[in-house]
Amino acid sequence: MILPFRVDADTLKADFQNGVLTVAIPKPAGAVAQTRNIEVK
């Protein structure tokens, strides 16, 4: 996955439970929020 900002690897968090991988990547203070609609089929 390509992100529109540089990621600080020391702040990443990941969890794997019941077959689901959840990754939390904090946005840097200067990052601009962008929204996109994704159709789920």
N, C-alpha and C positions, 0 to 999 in steps of 0.2 A: 504494500500500500504506500503510495506517495502522498506525503502530507505537505500542505502549503507553508509550513514553518519548520524551523530546526527543532529537533526533539532533544531534550536533556535526558540521556539514558538513565541517570541516577533517580529520576522522578517517575519512571514507568512502574506500573503495577499490573500484575497478571494473576488470574485465578482460573482454575479448571475444576468445574464441579458438574457432575451428572452428564458428562460428555459435552459440556459447553465451555468454550474458552472465552473469557472476558478480559479485555486489555484496556486499561485506563491510561490515557496519555494527556497530561495537563497541557493546556495551551499557554504559551508565554504571554506575559502581560500585554505586549503590543500587538498580539494577533487579532485580526479582524474576523468577527463571526460571519460565516456564510451558511446559508441554508439551501438544501436541495430536497426535492420530493423524489422518492424512489417508489416505483410501483411494485407491490408485492403480489405475486401470483400464487 
